[in-house]
Amino acid sequence: QVQLVETGGGLVQTGDSLRLSCVLSGRTFSNLAMAWFRQTPGTEREFVAAISWSGGMTFYGDSVKGRFTISRDNTKSTTWLQMNNLMIEDTAVYYCAAVFRLNQRVPTGPAAYNYWGQGTQVTVSS
């Protein structure tokens, strides 16, 4: 059974940093593109960042470019989202997602991903 488990969320203040982790179990990690999405109540899931299977390509949503960094370690079946200079608008549940993809065309829409974690809450206060 494939599982994605996110950790690292919490309550922080504006300008602070957080690092989210996502660990995969139950299947090969190194042939998956990985992504982070976020969602607030009553809104659609928003693309945050994605990384290709090799780590060679990364993609970011416009609202997080320059502040967030996605990375991965295939030997640890783990992907991370480093979030710096957090703003109140970053408050959301953050989800890790994965899809089999052995090329550099990493999707940014949630419908393309078939493995999802349970989510971790990030709350940014002033």
Solvent accessible surface area in square Angstrom, and as a share of the most:
residue,aa,sasa,rsa
1,Q,190,0.84
2,V,44,0.25
3,Q,98,0.43
4,L,9,0.04
5,V,67,0.38
6,E,5,0.02
7,T,77,0.45
8,G,35,0.33
9,G,30,0.29
10,G,29,0.28
11,L,132,0.66
12,V,20,0.11
13,Q,110,0.49
14,T,63,0.36
15,G,45,0.44
16,D,59,0.31
17,S,60,0.39
18,L,32,0.16
19,R,131,0.48
20,L,0,0.00
21,S,22,0.14
22,C,0,0.00
23,V,70,0.40
24,L,6,0.03
25,S,57,0.37
26,G,54,0.52
27,R,75,0.27
28,T,77,0.45
29,F,6,0.03
30,S,42,0.27
31,N,30,0.15
32,L,0,0.00
33,A,1,0.00
34,M,0,0.00
35,A,0,0.00
36,W,0,0.00
37,F,0,0.00
38,R,14,0.05
39,Q,52,0.23
40,T,51,0.29
41,P,135,0.85
42,G,90,0.87
43,T,71,0.41
44,E,154,0.69
45,R,74,0.27
46,E,74,0.33
47,F,34,0.14
48,V,1,0.00
49,A,0,0.00
50,A,0,0.00
51,I,4,0.02
52,S,0,0.00
53,W,80,0.28
54,S,56,0.36
55,G,29,0.28
56,G,60,0.57
57,M,81,0.36
58,T,58,0.34
59,F,60,0.25
60,Y,50,0.19
61,G,11,0.11
62,D,123,0.64
63,S,56,0.36
64,V,1,0.01
65,K,117,0.50
66,G,86,0.82
67,R,30,0.11
68,F,5,0.02
69,T,71,0.41
70,I,5,0.02
71,S,46,0.30
72,R,30,0.11
73,D,38,0.20
74,N,53,0.27
75,T,126,0.73
76,K,130,0.55
77,S,30,0.19
78,T,10,0.06
79,T,0,0.00
80,W,40,0.14
81,L,0,0.00
82,Q,55,0.25
83,M,0,0.00
84,N,63,0.32
85,N,84,0.43
86,L,1,0.01
87,M,68,0.30
88,I,87,0.44
89,E,122,0.55
90,D,1,0.00
91,T,40,0.23
92,A,4,0.03
93,V,41,0.23
94,Y,0,0.00
95,Y,34,0.13
96,C,0,0.00
97,A,0,0.00
98,A,0,0.00
99,V,12,0.07
100,F,102,0.42
101,R,68,0.25
102,L,100,0.50
103,N,63,0.32
104,Q,73,0.32
105,R,191,0.70
106,V,12,0.07
107,P,23,0.14
108,T,63,0.37
109,G,33,0.32
110,P,50,0.31
111,A,106,0.83
112,A,42,0.32
113,Y,9,0.04
114,N,98,0.50
115,Y,53,0.20
116,W,78,0.27
117,G,11,0.10
118,Q,115,0.51
119,G,12,0.12
120,T,19,0.11
121,Q,87,0.39
122,V,0,0.00
123,T,44,0.26
124,V,6,0.03
125,S,44,0.28
126,S,107,0.69
